[in-house]
Amino acid sequence: MDQRVEQPDPPRSPRLRTDDWPLGDGAGRLPPDRTQAILEAAKRIGSLLKAKDHPFALAGGVAVYAHGAVVRLQHDADFCIRKEDADAVTRTLREAGLQVFLPPEDWLIKARCLGQDIDLILELAERPVTSELLDRAEVLPVDSVHMPVLPATDLVSSLLAAFSEHHCDFGAVLSVVRPLREKVDWQRVRAERGDAPMPAAFLYLLERLQVIEPEEAVR
């Protein structure tokens, strides 16, 4: 009689998302609205980083929310930190009882807080997070917690930098740009991103939709 013993499957690594943006997933079917849960997690992380005086700035969809836009948060909360602070930040989060993961990508660290995903970003738009970038952050309220938030110009510039032939969701970024357009230094965005074909096409679209003035009109 064959008495084989089934061996259990080996443990699987946690599935980590690296391409989340709260205003659209590019697949036509949106995940559930987790806005309040993600805001609570962002407030918790922001409070922990502030308490230890870690330099940081809120990014992503929660930053857009902090700037006053109406957003539907779906995936995670993003924070920019400097690479040289990564070990200290990781230690702070682990001491607070949070799970911290080191994914294969070397430009971010993952964490879990209150059941939500947290991205700690070391490179924004393929550029290292620097003290200069963090110094430009504005202190804004996220519900009841004030914390440094990336300026609208840096947020929009980083989104345009992510456009490529393989990922070019103009609709999702348009919904971010419309409520923030008065806060954005469009001359700087054009100087940083306007030479690349996909960002240039998006800037032209914004002009045709009268979201921003044509470049010729502001010279």
C-alpha positions in Angstrom: 0.0 0.0 0.0 1.4 3.3 -1.1 1.7 5.6 2.0 3.0 8.8 0.5 3.2 11.7 2.8 2.3 15.0 1.1 4.9 17.7 1.7 3.6 21.1 2.5 4.3 23.9 0.0 7.2 26.1 0.9 6.3 29.5 2.4 5.8 32.1 -0.2 7.3 35.6 0.0 4.7 38.4 0.5 3.5 39.8 -2.7 4.7 43.4 -2.9 3.2 46.1 -5.1 5.6 48.6 -6.7 3.4 50.4 -9.1 0.5 51.7 -7.1 -1.1 55.0 -7.7 -4.4 55.8 -6.0 -6.3 57.3 -8.9 -6.3 54.4 -11.4 -4.8 51.0 -12.0 -4.7 51.1 -15.8 -6.8 47.9 -16.0 -10.2 49.4 -16.2 -11.3 47.8 -12.9 -10.5 49.8 -9.8 -9.7 48.1 -6.4 -11.9 48.9 -3.4 -11.9 52.4 -2.0 -9.6 52.3 1.1 -9.2 56.0 1.5 -9.8 56.3 5.3 -7.7 53.2 6.1 -4.8 54.5 4.0 -5.1 57.9 5.6 -4.9 56.4 9.1 -1.8 54.4 8.2 -0.2 57.5 6.7 -0.9 59.5 9.8 0.6 56.7 11.9 3.8 56.6 9.8 4.1 60.4 9.7 3.8 60.6 13.5 6.5 58.0 14.0 8.9 59.7 11.6 8.2 63.1 13.1 8.8 61.8 16.7 12.3 60.6 15.7 13.1 63.7 13.6 13.6 61.7 10.5 13.7 63.9 7.4 10.9 62.8 5.1 8.1 64.0 2.8 4.7 62.5 2.0 4.3 61.6 -1.6 1.8 59.9 -4.0 -1.9 60.0 -3.7 -2.0 60.9 0.0 0.1 64.0 -0.8 -2.4 64.9 -3.5 -5.1 64.6 -0.9 -3.1 66.8 1.5 -3.0 69.5 -1.2 -6.8 69.6 -1.2 -7.7 67.3 -4.1 -10.5 64.8 -3.9 -8.9 61.4 -4.4 -9.9 57.8 -4.1 -7.1 56.0 -2.4 -6.7 52.3 -3.3 -3.3 50.9 -2.8 -0.7 52.5 -0.4 0.8 55.5 1.2 4.2 56.8 -0.1 6.9 58.6 1.8 10.2 60.0 0.4 13.3 59.4 2.6 17.0 59.7 1.9 19.0 56.6 1.3 21.3 57.4 4.2 18.4 57.5 6.6 17.0 54.1 5.4 18.5 52.0 8.2 17.4 54.5 11.0 13.9 54.7 9.5 13.6 50.9 9.3 14.7 50.6 12.9 12.1 53.2 14.0 9.3 51.3 12.3 10.3 47.9 13.5 10.6 49.2 17.1 7.0 50.4 16.8 6.0 46.8 15.9 5.5 47.3 12.2 6.5 44.8 9.5 9.3 46.1 7.2 10.2 44.3 3.9 13.2 44.8 1.7 12.0 44.1 -1.9 14.3 43.3 -4.8 14.1 46.8 -6.0 16.8 48.9 -4.4 14.9 52.2 -4.7 12.3 51.6 -2.0 11.5 49.9 1.3 8.1 48.3 2.0 6.2 48.3 5.3 2.8 47.3 6.6 0.9 49.6 9.0 -2.7 49.1 10.2 -3.2 46.5 7.5 -2.1 48.9 4.7 1.0 49.0 2.4 3.6 51.7 2.9 6.2 52.6 0.4 9.4 54.3 1.6 10.8 55.8 -1.5 14.6 56.3 -1.9 14.5 57.5 -5.5 11.8 59.6 -7.0 11.6 59.6 -10.8 14.9 57.8 -11.0 16.6 60.5 -9.0 17.8 60.0 -5.4 15.8 61.7 -2.7 17.9 64.5 -1.5 17.9 67.0 1.3 17.1 69.7 -1.3 14.0 67.9 -2.3 12.9 67.3 1.3 13.6 71.0 2.2 11.1 72.0 -0.5 8.3 70.1 1.3 5.3 72.0 2.7 3.9 71.2 6.1 0.2 70.4 5.4 -2.5 68.6 7.4 -3.4 65.0 6.7 -6.7 65.0 8.5 -5.5 65.9 12.0 -1.8 65.3 11.6 0.5 67.9 10.1 3.5 66.6 8.2 5.9 67.5 5.4 4.3 67.0 1.9 6.0 67.2 -1.5 5.1 70.4 -3.3 2.7 70.1 -6.2 5.4 70.8 -8.8 7.6 67.9 -7.6 4.5 65.6 -7.5 3.5 66.4 -11.1 7.1 66.3 -12.4 7.6 62.9 -10.9 4.4 61.6 -12.5 5.4 62.9 -15.9 8.8 61.3 -15.6 7.1 57.9 -15.1 5.5 58.0 -18.6 7.0 55.6 -21.1 5.9 53.7 -24.2 4.9 50.8 -21.9 3.1 52.9 -19.2 1.4 56.1 -20.3 -1.9 56.6 -18.4 -2.7 60.2 -19.2 -6.2 59.9 -17.7 -5.0 59.0 -14.2 -2.5 61.9 -14.2 -4.9 64.3 -15.7 -7.2 63.8 -12.7 -4.3 64.7 -10.4 -3.2 67.7 -12.4 -6.5 69.5 -12.7 -7.0 70.2 -9.0 -3.3 71.0 -8.5 -2.6 73.1 -11.6 -2.6 76.5 -9.8 0.1 75.2 -7.4 2.4 73.9 -10.1 5.4 75.7 -11.5 4.7 74.7 -15.1 7.8 76.4 -16.4 9.9 74.2 -14.2 8.0 71.1 -15.2 8.5 71.9 -18.9 12.3 72.4 -18.3 12.6 69.1 -16.4 10.3 66.9 -18.5 9.4 68.7 -21.7 12.1 67.2 -23.9 10.9 63.6 -23.5 8.2 62.6 -26.0 5.5 61.2 -23.6 5.6 64.1 -21.1 5.7 66.6 -24.0 2.6 65.0 -25.5 0.9 65.2 -22.1 1.8 68.9 -21.7 0.4 69.5 -25.2 -2.8 67.7 -24.1 -3.1 70.0 -21.1 -2.8 73.0 -23.3 -5.5 71.8 -25.7 -7.8 71.1 -22.8 -7.0 74.6 -21.5 -5.8 73.2 -18.2 -2.6 75.2 -18.6 -1.6 78.1 -20.9 0.3 77.4 -24.1 4.1 77.7 -23.6 4.2 80.6 -26.1 1.8 82.6 -23.9 4.0 82.5 -20.8 7.3 83.5 -22.5 
